[in-house]
Amino acid sequence: MSDQNREHKNKKDAQLEKDRVEDKGKKLTTNQGLKMAEDEFSLKAGERGPTLMEDFHFREKMTHFDHERIPERIVHARGFAAHGEFELYKSMEKYTKADFLTDTSKKTPTFVRFSTVAGNRGSAETVRDARGFATKFYTEEGNYDLVGNNIPVFFIQDAIKFPDLVHALKPEPHNEMPQAASAHDTFWDFIANNQESAHMVMWAMSDRAIPRSFRMMEGFGVHTFRLVNAQDESFFVKFHWKPVLGTHSVVWDEAQKINGKDPDFHRGDLWNSIEEGDYPEYELGIQVIPEEDEFKFDFDVLDPTKLWPEEDVPVEIIGKMTLNRNVDNVFAETEQVAFHPGHVVPGIDFTNDPLLQGRLFSYTDTQLIRLGGPNFHELPINRPVCPFHNNQRDGYGRHTINKGPVSYHKNSLWDNTPETASKEEGGYEHYHEKVEGRKVRARSESFKDHFSQATLFWNSMSEPEKQHIINAFSFELGKVESESVRKQVVDMFANVSMDLAKGFADNIGLEAPSNGGSDVTKSSPALSQENTVKSPKTRKVAVIVGEGFKGNALNDIFNTFKSEGVAAEIVSNKQGKLKGEDGTEVAIDHTFQTADPVLFDAVYIAGGDLNNKSFKQSAVYYASEAFKHFKPIGGSFEGTQLLKENDFTDHKGVVVGDDASTFASDFVEAIAAHRHWSRELV
Ligand code: HDD
């Protein structure tokens, strides 16, 4: 669809319009605008002769193709993005002077890129990994980037260790295996020998690292940042994105299967939900600690391996972001977007978190190699929506045509313009923090407690979540060949919890140390996904239907699904249409070959003729996979019979019934619960 005829959603959308090109229906030309009469045959000396050097069209086409690829991101290579808007619920002027956080009348355009960390650009998406959650706010005062993850803490405390962490995590260099996985020797060797990683490892082994959808994960700025108000008062702040649909995960067996059945599972989910108008929404929350309270906690607020328990420092919800537009071109937008934690606006500033300080160098540096030079800020997706003027000039791929002779400061020819702005005019001034100290390569004593919050996280988990963590350690360490590394990891996590260490040590043929454990008893209920929002909205149900189904009942059930926001997709043994006993026709969305139960949130066997042997086998396969993954299962009419015969009924989350309205509402409730873990405990 040409965008020229549609109303632009916001200033960024309108700005991008200038660079959008519609090729459909146009004549094919060279890059010089020359219409070409032929595009399939190179210019040859005779029909069977050699290609001629003169063939400028061939040379141009081939050269461009040969140069199409750019280096992928060193981390977060696999990602997907969408445009959106941020609206502020209430002014935050008590904490910050940032325009987009004080003016509630403004809607700020945003661009969000979600990503995995370890895998390459073509890797699968439901791997066990942290997810990047990077947001660019195109504010009137310049771009502000919140470059966060779906895990609120980080593996290391000092940026100088980042290359080591990433080398250990990425595929091992001698054989480039495994792809997009932390389940290998070098990663766990790094963990055991860098024990500050304990807390983040707990998150990475938890269900948080296998999200159901980008739409159902939290985002965290991770670092403690600084807000500064108009009176120059400063506050420590942590940023949170809270998904309106709640925080939900898949189970590990399912995650691994999805990687094969649909390696694009997460991007497809994001793309489709936006195309269908189910816009993903995230509320922005802040935790604030006044400067004078800096030392009131049992952790250092500058330590990026620590979170601020929400029960101690409440999250104040201040606004909402809605992702409402897919990109037009993945390379131009998603691949070329350049995030940087150093892209700030007046009212937002940094702290001395040593991880944050190092990031402030790395991001520009990486864009220089990745995007080929210093002009990446001119790429359409990166350009601010406010004007920008300075004396920076030239470089590869310069777009801006700066007029006139002056490109230096100070000058008299242009009255010293472009001129700096005073603070009152919106000029950025760094917070006047007092710092003094000796130059040392050292870590503060206050950063040395690596285990208390790892235990806090463990204590906060429900029983199924704890079991999933034990299973994840067992899987990951089961793939580690070095017994010494495995043993070191068992010993390390005995500091977090003996139940945990014993739980997985046994599974990997080792013993937990006889003494260990933690005396931390505190927990933070906000960390458990058991306490998240439960909603049936946008959940996908595989509806298995055979010929001769009960048309009226199915219609009623579909109407309830629709009104509750549940998406029903019909799966059957072949493509085309199915006829109900009353003549009702339904179109089949997927066949048993093209879909799989792991791609759905629930399975409903609606009935009809299920007697064909392979049909029946497929229906049972759908039910058994859904059962194994704790998903809701529904059955009516012949479907109930099939579920009964195969012992699926009489379990939590299995709903059967022929009365359309009771069945539909009970089944929707089971869908909203997401997963029925008590099946695991019986
Ligand atoms: Fe980073 C990319 C998040 C620590 C160096 N990082 C990158 C992206 C996200 C994060 C979401 C992808 C952005 C996009 O979609 O384009 N990184 C984090 C978080 C961290 C963190 C939440 C800890 C709190 N990162 C971190 C450190 C360093 C880097 C300590 C180096 C000192 N990160 C990079 C990078 C990347 C990057 C190499 C790769 C591609 C890019 O920047 O643009 O510079």
Residues whose N, C-alpha, C, O or C-beta is under 5 A from the ligand:
A	BS01	HDD	R73 I74 V75 H76 G79 R113 S115 G132 F133 A134 V147 G148 N149 F154 A159 F162 G221 V222 V337 F339 L355 G358 R359 S362 Y363 T366
